[in-house]
Amino acid sequence: MQEELIVSLSGATLPEAIHQLHKPPLLLTGKGDTSLLETGRPRVAIVGARKYSPYGQTVTTKLASELARAGVIIVSGLALGIDSLAHRACLDAGGQTIAVLPSGINHIYPRSHLGLASRIIENGGLLISEHRPDDATILKYRFLERNRLIAACADAILITEAATASGSLNTAHYALDLGIPVLAVPGNITSATSSGTNRLIKQGATPVLETADILEILNIKDQSHAVAYMPENEIEKYILDIVTKKPSTIDELLVAGVHEPQIIQTHLTMLEIKGVASVNFGKWSAK
């Protein structure tokens, strides 16, 4: 990783929202490309539950990847769960990401994300913290303090999956105080892992059904390069190769006998959730 860089709060490159915090940090320490904090660089914070469902994993990966390909910087907290999914999806898509730490930047928390932190720097991203670089203290209130910085560094906050008691909702509250748009992905009303996001939408958060919803909030007009989808595995590639050429039934997808019916159906459902494929009158086609 690169040498520590002390970023002064008086610096004009810091987001204005940091100055507007009720309790602004006395200093920021960082490693990486500090220009990612400059005004004019679109940034979206993606946060959510530490324990996520397959649905949460899918929508987080999809939205973070497409935003990154659209040139949006992804901000998150390097935490277990949705945070790390967002960072990794952004990097996999060739994007840049900012990780806000609850400890000093020389003490990555959790330690299991040391490799992810290194990858963020190596790919032109940024780690920031309001603590001294060698501060290894981990206290519960620091996670809440970190959340306010995540909100202040972003132009919009997106919660992809969260239970009612999730700490990520705290980030949304900071965003509301700062006048930053809060967006949430709706989920199954019987799913505990979506109870928090559904409640946010009920309270006025903007529902996100596709990446275009977020880009509209950011006033990014060119969305053409954000909709390209790369198959995540060989089964998705097999399906898309067929349904892109012509609408096909499940029986037609099974004619080659390559995959079991249940496997094909599962992947079709996931492609539909991702907004890549749709079914009409029993025939599947690519969007």
N, C-alpha and C positions, 0 to 999 in steps of 0.2 A: 504493500500500500504506500501511498504517497505521504510525504511529510505533513504534519499537522499545520493547519492554516487557521489563525485566529481571525474571525470575521467580526468586525465592530458593528454594534447596533447603529452607529451613526453613518454607516456606509449606505450610499444611495442604491446599492445593488440589492439590498434586502427587500423582500415583499413588504408593502406598506402595512399589511395586516399584523405583522410582527410588532410594529410600533404601537398598534392600537390595542394590543392585549392588555387586560387589566393588570397582569403581572408579567411584563416583558422580561425576557432573559437578560442577565447582566452581560453575557458574552455568548458567542457561538463558536464552537470549535468544529472544524470540518476536515475531511479528506476527500479529494476528488475535484470535480469541475464545479466551482462555485458560481459559474455563470448560469447554471441551471436555476438559480434563485432570482435571476434578473427579470424585471418587468418585460412583458411581451413574450415570454416563454410559457406556453399553455401548460398548466399543471393540474392533474386530477389526483386527489387522494383516494385510494381504495383501501377500505378497512372492513373488518368483520370478525366473525367468531373464530376462536382458536380451534374449536371442534366443528368441522363443517361436514355437510352431506355431499354425496356425489353431485347433486344439483348445484350446490354452492361452489364446488370445484369447477364444474363446467362453465357456469356463467362468469365466474371470476376470471378464469383463464381466457375465455372468449373476449370479454370486454377489455381486459388489460392488454391482450395481444393486439386487438384492432385499434385501440387508442394509441398504442405505441407505434403501430404502422402509420397512423395518421399524424405522427410527429408530436404527440402529447407526452409530457414527462409524467411518470407515475410516482406518486409520493405514498409512502406507507411507513410502518413502524418496525419492520424486520422481525415481527413477532411470529410465533407459531400460528399455523392456520391460514386464514385468508390473506394476511399480510405477506407471508412468504410466497404464497401462490401468485399474488399480484406482481411481486418483484421478479419472480422467475419467468412468468409469462411475458412480461415486458422485455426482459433480457433475451428470451428465446426468439422474440419477434424483432430483435435488433434495436430496441429502444433504450432510452436512458431513464434511470430511476433514482429517486432520493430516499434514503432510509434515515429516519429520525430515531435516535437511540435514547434509552432511559439511563444509560451509563456513559462513561467516557469513551471516546472513539478508539482508544487502545484496549478496551475491554468489551468486546462484542457480547451482547446478550440477546438470545441464549447462545451458549458456546457452540451448539450444533450448527449455528448459522454463520460461523466464521468463514467457511468457504463461500457462502452466498455473499457475505460482505466483501470479500476479496474480488469476487466476480463483478459486483456492482462497480467497484473502482476501476477494474481492468477494462470495463466496457463503457467508460466515460460517465459514470454516475457519481453520486455524492453521498457521503455519510455526514450527518451533522448531530451535534449534541450541545446542550447548554451547560454541560459539566466539564471539568478539567479533563484533559485526555487520559490521565492515569487514574481517574476516579472509577473504582470498581464497585462502588456501593449500589446495591439493588434494594430499593424500598418501594412499597406499594404505591405511595403517593406520587412517586416519580413517573409511573406509567400514566397517571392522569395528567401530570404536567406535560409529558411528552405529547399527549393527544392534542393539547392546545397548539403546540408547534406544528403538528401535522396539519391541523386545520388552517393555521395562518400561512402555511407555505403553499396552499392550493387555491385554485380558482373555483373549484367545486369539490364537494365531498361525496363519494359514492360508497354506500354500504351494500354489499352484495348478498350477505347472509348474516343474520344475527338474531339471537334469542332476546327476549324482553330484557334480561338482566345483563346483556353483553356490555363490556366496557367500551366497545366501539361506538355505542350510542352517545357516550360522553363526548366523543369527537364531533358528532353531529350537533350537539348542544353548543360547543365552542364555535362551530361554524355559524350557527344561527346568530349568536351574539355578535359575530364579526360581519354579518350580512353576506356570508358566502353561501351559495346555493347548496342545498342538501338533496341528494338523489338516492333512491333506494330501488332495489330489484324486488318486485313482488314474488311471493312464494305461495306454496300450498297452505291454505288456511288451517289445516290440521297439523302442519309441521312446526314443531317447537323451535327449530333452527331458523324459521322465517317469521316468527312472531314479532320480533323486534322491527324488522324491515316493514312488515305489513302495518304495524302500528305507526311507524314514521310516515308512511304514505297516507294513512287515515288522518294524521295530524297536519298534513300539508306538504310533505316531501314530494318531490317530482318522481313519478314512477319511471323506471327505465326498462324498456322492452327490447331495445337494440342500441348499438353504438351511436347511431345517428341522433338519438335523443340527447346524448351527452355532447356530441359535437355541436348540436344546435345551441345548447346552453353556452358553450364556449365561443359561439359565433364563428365556427370553422366551417366554411362553405364547401370546400373541396373534400368530398367524402369517398371519392372513387377508389383510393388505394386502401381504404379502411375496411372494405367489404370482402376482399380476397380471402379465401379460406384454404388453409393447407391441411390436408388430412392428417389426423394425429396417429393413425395406425394403418396397417395394411387392409383391414376390413373396411374402414371408412373409404379408403382409396378404391377398393373393389366396388363398393356400392356407388360412389360418386362417378366412377368411370362409366357405369351403366346408365344411371338415371340422368346424367348430364346429356347423354345422347338421345334418350327418349324416355317418357314416363313408363314406369315398369311396376308390375305387381310383385308381391313377395314371392309368389311362385316363380316368376321370371327371374328373380334374383337368385333363387335356389336351383335353377335349372342346371347349373354347372356342378352342383353337388359339392361345392368347395367348403361351405360353412353350414353349421346346424341352424335350423329355423329360429331357435330362441336367440342365438347370437346375432343373426341378421336383424331380428326384431328389436333387440336391445340397442344396437347401433343406429338403426333407423330412428328410434325414439330420441336418442341423444343428438343426432343430426337435426331433428326437428326442433329440439330445445335450443340448439345453437343458432337456429334460423338459417340453416344451410339447405335443408330439404323440407318438402311439404307433401302431403298426401291429399288427393282429390279423387273421389269415387274409386278408392282402392288402389290407385296408381301413384307411385312416388316419383317426384321430379326434383331436380336441383333448382334452388332459387337463384 
